[in-house]
Structure formats: structure tokens, C-alpha cells
Amino acid sequence: MNVPFWAWLAVLAVIILMLAVDLFAHRRAHVIGVREAALWSGVWVAFGVGFGALIWQIYGAEFGQQYFAGYLIEKSLAVDNVFIWAIIFTYFAVPREYQHRVLFFGVLGALVFRGIFIAAGSAIIASAGWVLYLFAAFLLLTGYNMIRHRNEHLDPEKSRVLQLFRRRVPMTDDFHGQRFLIRKNGVLLATPLLAVLVLIEVTDIIFAVDSIPAIFAVTDEVFLVFTANAFAILGLRAMYFLLADLIHRFIYLKIGLALVLIWVGIKMLLKIDIYYIPTPISLAVIATILGVSIGASLWATRGQGRRETVGPAHPPFGTASAEEIAALESLWRKRRGPAAPAEPEAAAPSETMSKEQP
């Protein structure tokens, strides 16, 4: 697959433009409803599918199918990431109107980190082909552990990342609007929103360790690996607001995701020296596993509506009042102290004499 340099630049330009449009559309903090989330989800899926159709048209069916297989893997694994976000936001009681800002920068960081992982993975595979055995074994082990611990969830209170952050970084105990940093009494402080962002970034890096080897099992083309990741990640924010109140219904999805990882691990293991499973078969198997797990989940939980995730009775952080936010100092420049009161001007001699006269 020969991809010219200008095509890479064009894709990066489209991604930056889409991020700018998204940031402009959500420049004001507000609660994103289901209708808005569904609209944006449709936009991002349309971009991802449209790009896959373009790859199919230009480079042929094989590369088009590889892209869609990778896109489907990344999109499905991202759903599990969405559930983790819901747990984090609920535990820290992050106001819903501030969640999009955290996810925007979280997705931006995810694109950067995954780009680094993809470049590193491609270089390692090119120089040491035997690493594919490690990738395959890792995917099989991850899938097994996911099934074994399918009922276990992240406990933010026990997060070592959060504990380290709170020890090393001075921070306030209250949310201050959408701010990640504030200056108070001349001291630069992190807000709980920055701690939440760091925790989300770290969880995404952990998920990338699973998803990047998985997509290399269905395609060796770095361009397809990166674009499938990028277009799948770009729609995560909208997907979160669409599915966050429905996570209790996807009871079998974790098993489905585990089976997908096991399947791509087997495919990678066979591809090395034994047999290359055709991409259409691999794509059909992945789609079937995900379709059955989602369908079975929705059928088993039919009749249940949307339901917010229940958080702790006493959230670890509070919310600053409007007066406290208004009293904050300038972030990047210390506010000058109050000006000294001006000394009264001496009265003119003529005025003094006139006042002393009876």
C-alpha cells in the first residue's frame, strides 16, 4: 500500500479541523443531551465509514476490509473505555457540563499517545518479527483475564495514579468551573478536573496497550492502523454521552470484547508461520461476536431504561461558589496588590485663608 506523504498531511489536517469544529461547537459549558450526542455520534461514524469507503475505492477491497476490521476492533474496545469514564466521572461527581472539556483533551492526548505507540509498534515489528509471538500471547492472556474478571470494575479511590498526583501536585479540593489550573494567594494549584483528566489519560494508555496489538493482527499497514484508531477515537466523546446512562444494559459486552481479543490473538499467531485467515472472514467473525454480545445484552435487559451510575454518598471533591471563582487571581500573572490610597492634596494658600476668616 503506497500512501503519499501529502495523504498523511491531508488526514492530519482533517483531524485537526474536526477537533477545532468540535471545540468551537462546545466552547460553552453545557449538559450534552441524548439527542445532541446521537447527532454527533452519527457525524463521527459517517466520517469513519466514509474514509473507509474512500480507502476501498482507491486501494481496493482488501485494504478497505482491513481498515473496517481495524475500525470495528477499535470502536468496540472503545466502548469499554467509555464505561470506565462513566465510573471515573461518577466517583468524582464531575458536573455533567464540564465533562466534555475533560474528554476533549483526553481524546487529544489519546491521539498523540496512540500515534507514538503505533510508530513504535511498527518499528519493532519491522526489526524483530518474533515480537508478533509476544503480541499474540499478550492478546490471548488479556482476553482470558477479561473473561475471568468481567465483573470487576475500576475503583478510582484505590488508583495509584490519583494518589501519586495528589502527593506530588498541589491542588484544591473544589471544582472551579472548567478550569484545570487556578492561582490562589499567589500559588498555582491544580483543580480536581486536572486530576480526572490525568486519570482518564492513564486509563486510555492502558487500553491502548490492548488495542494497538489487536489492530496489528488484522493489518500491517501503518496508515490504516493510525486512521482506524483516529476515526474510532474521535467519536468517543459523543459515544460517552450517548451510552453513559446505559452501561448497566451491556452485561455481556465484556465477554464479547474478550472473545474478539482471543480471536485476533489466534489470527496473529496463525499468520506468522501457519495460515493467513482472509480479511473478510476475520471481519465477519468480529462483527458476529460483537453483534451477538450486544444483542444478547439488550435482550436480557429489555424493559430497562436509562439510569445514571450511582456515585459515593460523599464525593471526594466539592464545587466552588460563583463568588470564589470570581475572586481568583490571574492564572499566568500574579495579581498586583491593592494600590496604596492616594495622599490628599494640600489645599491652596488662598483657600486656607478664606476658610479661616470669620
LINNORQUI-V744656 format. One line per field, one symbol per residue. ss: DSSP state (~ for helix, > for strand, _ for the rest). psi: psi as a letter, one per 20 degrees, with the letter a starting at -180 (. if undefined). A space follows every 10 residues. Layout:
BEGIN
ss = ???
psi = ???
END
This chain:
BEGIN
ss = ____~~~~~~ ~~~~~~~~~~ ~~~~~_____ ___~~~~~~~ ~~~~~~~~~~ ~~~~~~~~~_ ~~~~~~~~~~ ~~~~~~~~~~ ~~~~~~~~~~ ~____~~~~~ ~~~~~~~~~~ ~~~~~~~~~~ ~~~~~~~___ ~~~~~~~~~~ ~~~~~~~~__ _____~~~_~ ~~~~~~~~__ >__>>_____ >>>>__>>>> _~~~~~~~~~ ~~~~~~~~~~ ~~~~~~____ _~~~~~~~~~ ~~~~_~~~~~ ~~~~~~~~~_ __~~~~~~~~ ~~~~~~~~~~ ~~~_____~~ ~~~~~~~~~~ ~~~~~~~~~~ __________ _______>>_ _~~~~~____ __________ ________~~ ~~~~~~__
psi = oooqhhhghg ghggggghhg gggghkhppq porgggghgh ghghhggggh hhhggghgir hghghgghgg ggghgghhgh hghggggghg gjlpphiihh gghghghghh ggghgggggg gghghhhnhi ihgggghggg gggghhghkh jqrpnhhjph ggggghhhpp qrjqpmcjph qrppkjppqq rhhhgggghg gghhgghhhg hghghihiqi ohghgghggg hhhhjhghhg hhihjjhiim hjhhgghghg ggghggghgh hgifpopqgh gggggghggg ggggghghgh kqipaqpqpp aqhnqiqapq rhhhghiqrp gipppqrpqq ppqpqpqqgh hghhhiq.
END
